[in-house]
Amino acid sequence: MTRRRTPTGDLPAGYRPLALLADGRRLETWDAWDEARGTRCVVKLLRADRRHDPRVRQAVLLEGHLATTLAHPHLVRGYDVLHDPPAVVLQTLRGATLSALVEEEPLGLSDVAQLGCQLASVLGYLHRHDWLHLDLKPDNVVVDHGLAVLIDLSLAGRPGRGRPGAGTRGYLAPEQATGRGLSPATDVWGLGMTLIDALARTAPYGDEATWESRRRWPLVHRRMPRTPDGVDELPEEVREVLTACVNLDPSARPLLGQVRSALEPLCSPAPAVDDVRASLAARR
């Protein structure tokens, strides 16, 4: 049995470790202090025992490149990408992960609609830059007072082919099992899975859903698909669009714009400009 190396917190110069947030197979994730910026940050550091692997090293540097060059209100902001040792420096986010929020209780329809519109917005931004996220799940969404931020670009890739099986069990799309035919529809699957999970606290294909990776179609699922509790009570248009998002056939999934069109009428309306002015005037 191979023993795991104890994290050492050997962060690059200028970054002081405060607490270990996660210790994965490839990365150590640290809550750290950025001496140059005078603020807390998150440092994703490539483990010392993986730095000889060029594929893993390149993946970390790619994540850093994307985080520091792409900018969107609902995408985690990157401060720096470092090469020696390979590390990504990210903003510290307030709030909680969507998975932590849903663990307490499912979200209401209006909140989920708002969440879906925000995630569709940032996914559309990535897609327009020819990138796919490929790991959308409640653990990778941080929510703070209604603002959703998509995190973790470690599996991001181009449309087309990818590493077979790359993704998270229970959330990866069937085409991710084979690593063929990756497209914006693959992220639509992740969006649908995430929103259904937020509404019903269950996944349509089971929490441990896996797909056979042998090159044949249709893919065979270990469990029969099931309808999550609570989804039947949703408005018909919303139920239909979320069910379509997790269709086994990528070509049958809706476009992000269609998802937004179905969800936007259910979002809590923003206060009108005149209402905001009246409220400010009343405080004077």
N, C-alpha and C positions, 0 to 999 in steps of 0.2 A: 504494500500500500504506500503510495507516494504522499509524503507529508507536504502540506502547503507552507510556503515561505511566510514568515510573519512580516506584515507590512512595516516598513521602516520609516516611511514619510520622508524619503530622500528627495524632497521637492527641489526644483531648480532654484538657483540663487534669486533672492528677492521675494520669495514666497515662504511664509512661515506656517507650518501645519498647526491647525487647531484641533481638529477631530477627524477621525476616519468615518466617512459616510457609507462607503461600500467597498467590499473587497471581492472583485470578480476574477474570473479566470485570466483575463487580459489586462484589466485596469484596476488601479486603486483610485477611489474617488475621495478627495479630501476637501473638507471645509478649511479654508486657509486665509491668511492675511496677506494682501498685496501691498508690499512696502512702497512701491512707486506710486500707486494710486491712492494709498491710504484707506483701503476699504477691504471688506471681506469678499472672497471670491470662492469659486469651486475649481479645483484643479483635478483633471482626469489624467493620471500618470500611468504610462505603460509600465507594467511590472518588469522588474529587472530580469526575471527569468524568461521573459518573452521578447526581449529587445533584439535577440538574434534572428527573429522570424521576420523576414522582409514583408510578408503579406500583412501581418498584424501591425507592424510599424507603419506601413503605408496607410492602413485603415485609420489609425489614430491621426496621422497627419492630414488625411482627407477630411476627417471630422472637424479638425481645427480650421482647415481652409474654408469649409462651408460655414462654420459658425462665425468666422471673422469677416467673411465677404458677403454673406446674405443678411439682409436686415428687414425684419417684418415685426409689427407690434405683437404678434402671437408666436414668435419664434425666439428661443433663448438666444441671448446675445453673447458672442464670443469676444474676449478681450485680446487674446494672444494665442499663437500656436508656436510651440517650442520644439526644437529638434534634438537637444542634448541635455537631459534625456527627453524623449518624445512625450509631450504633454499638451493638453488643451486647457486654457484658462477661460472660465465662463462666469457670467454674472451670478450672484447669489439671488435666488428667487424667494419671495415671501409666499405665504399660502401653504397649501397642502396638495399632495397628488390627488388626482381624481379617484384613484383606487381607495385612498384613505377616507375620502369624503363618502364614497358609496358604501364603504364598509359599515359606516354608522347608520345610513338610511339611503334609499334610492332618491335620486333627484326628481324634482317635479318636471312636468312637461315643458313649461316655459323656460326653466333653467337649462334643460337638455337642448331645447331648440336654440337658445343663445350659444351654448357650447358648440353645437353642431355648425352653426354659421361661422363662428370664429375659426374652428378647425378647418372647415371647407375653404376659408379665405387663405389660411397659411399653406394648406396643401396645394391650392391653386397657384400660389406664388412659387412654391418649389417646382411644380410641374412646368410652369412657364420658363423656368430656368433649366428644364430638362433633367430634374432630379426627382427621385422617389424617396419617401421616408422609409417605408418598408418595415416599420416596427411601431405602428400606432396602436396604443393600448392605454388603459387607465393609468398605469404606472408612469407613462411618459407624457402625461399632461399635468401641469401644475396650475391650480386655480386659486386666485386671490381676489376676493370681492367682485366676482363676476368676470374677471379677466383670465382667460385661458392662455397658457403658454406651452407650446410644444417643445419638448426637450429630446435629447439623445439622438444624434445624427450618426451614431456609430455603424448602422447598417445601411445608411443611405447609398443609393446607387442609381445608375442610368437605366432607362427602359431597355428591355431585351432579355438578355440572359443574366443569371446571377448564381451565387453559390447555392446548390440544392439544400433545402431545409433551413436556410438562414431566416430567422424570425423567432417569434415567441410561441411556444406550444399553447394552443387554445385560441390564438389570434392570427397566426399566419394564414394567408390565402392559399387555396389549393395549388395555384401555380407556383407559389414559393417552394413547395415541396420538391418540385422537379427543377426549379431554377430556370424555367423557360416561360416566355410570354409575359414577363413583368411589364406592367404598364400603369398609367394613372388609375386604372380600375383596381389595381392591387391595393392602393391606398384607400380607395372608396370602400373596399372590403373592411379594412382596418377601422375606418370611420364608422361604418355601420355596426361592427362588433362593439366598438367603444360606446356608442350611443345606446345601443340595446342594453349593454351591461349597466350603464348609468341609470337607465330607466327601470330595469327589472332585476338587477344584481344576479344575472345569470347569462351564460353564453349560449347562443342557439345550437352550437355543435358540441357542447360539453366543455367543461373547464380544461380537460386534458385532450382536446381534439388534436389528432394527428392525421396525416394523409400519407398514403403509400407513395413512395417516390419512384416507383418503377415507371418507365416511359410508356404509359398507356392512358387512354381516356375512355370512359370517365374514371377519374380518381375514385378510389374506394375509401370510404370513411369507416372508422372502427365502430362508430355508433350511428344509429339512425338520427337524422336531424330532428330537433324538437322545437316547438314554439315556446319561447320564454314566458313565464307567468307575467301577466300584466300587459303584454303587448296587444292582446286582443281588444283591450279596452281603449286603445289609442284611436284618435281620429283616423278615418280610413286612409286619407292621403299620406299621413305620416307612417302608418303601419305598412302601407304598400311600398313606400320609398325605402324604409329601413330594411324590409324583407328583401327588396331588390338589391340593396347594397351587398347582402351576403349570399347572393345567388352563386352557385357553383361555377356558372359560366361567366367569365369576365365580360363578354360582349353583352350580356343581359343586365349588367349593373348600370345604374344611372350615372350621368355626368355630375360633377360637383355642383354645377349651376342648377341642375334639377333638384339636388338635395337641398340647396339653399332656398330655392323657390318654395319648396314644401314646408320648410321650417320657419322662414322669416315671419309669416303671419302669426305664428304662435309665440314669438318673442315678446317680452314685456316692452311696451312702447317707450321710446326715449322721450323725456319731457320736451315740449315744444319750446322754441326760443322765447316766445312771449311769456310762457309760464315761468321760465328761468328768470327773465328780467323782472317779472312781478314779484317773484320770491326774493330776489336781491333787494328790490326797492322796499319791500316790507321790513327788511332787517335794518334799514337805515334809520 
